[in-house]
């Protein structure tokens, strides 16, 4: 589930939303959202459906990060590698957005 919680966090950052903004749109508390994103709590199907609707991503895309894979099966190992690659790509994109946001804040404060 760590892959899912990280994917949810990165999707939030990619969409340039704070935890407070997204929590409000998902109709959950900021602290609950924080626990889901950190992997301390599991996201329910209902919450994943709301993520899908709010962030406009297919629900099936979110389930891609949920699957438990059998490391003895070549197809599962391949799917795991694809999921990790997608997660790394999301991480890079989200990192670029986070850097942009910091630069904008610096520019505004000057």
N, C-alpha and C positions, 0 to 999 in steps of 0.2 A: 504493500500500500504506500510505501515511501515514494515510489515513482508517481502515484496519483497525486499525493499531497503536493509534491514539488511541481508537477504539471499544472495543478490548479493555481498555485502561487504565481508561476511564470505566466500563465494566461491572464491573470489579474494585472500583473505588471505590464505585460504586452499591451493590454487595453488601457494603460495609463490610469488605473484606478487605485485609490488607496484602499486599505482594508475597511475603513469606515464607509467609504462610498459603496464598495461591493457588498458589504454586510447589509447596508440599508436596502439595496436593490434585491438582495437574496432574502430579505426579511429574517435575518438572523443577527445575533449580537456580534460585535467586533471580536470579543474574546473567543466566542465559539469558532468564528472564521479563522482566527489565529491558531487555535488548536487543531483545526482541520488541516490548515496549510503546513503546520509543523509536524503533522503525523501523529499527534497525541490523541486525536479523535478521528473516527472513520466517517467519511461522507456517506450519507444515506442515498438511496436511489432518488428520493424526492429532491434532495439538495443537488444532486448531479443534474437532474432535469432542470432545476432552476438555473444552475450554472450554464447549461446548454442554451437555455432561452435568453438569459441576460447577456452572455458573451457571444451569442450567435455562432456556436460551434455544434456540430452534430454530436448527439449523445454517444453514438458509437465511437467517436474519436476519444471521448473520455474513458470509455470502457477499455480501450486499447491499453491504457496504463494500469488497469485493475487486475487483469488476468494473472492467475498463478500459472507459472510455466514449469514444465517438467524438464529439468536440465539434461535428462537422458535422451530426450527426443530432439533430433536435428531441427525439425520445424519449429519447435518451441524455443530452441536456442537462437535460431534465426530471428524469430519474432521478438525475442528479448533484446537482441542487438539492434533491431530496427527501432524499438521503443526507446532504448537508451540513446540512440542517435537523434531521434526526434526530441528527446528531452534536452540533450546537449545543444541542439539548434535553438530550441525555445529559450534556453538559458542565455545563449549569446545574444539573441534578439532582445530579450528582456533586459539584459545588462546594458545594451546600447541605449534603451529607453531610460533606464535609471540614470545613466550618465548624462543624457540630454536634460532630464528633469533637474538634476543638480546644477548643471550649467545655467539653465533658465532661472533657477532660484538665485544663483550668484549674480546674474545679470540684473535681475529685478532689485536685489538688495543694494546694488551699486548706484 
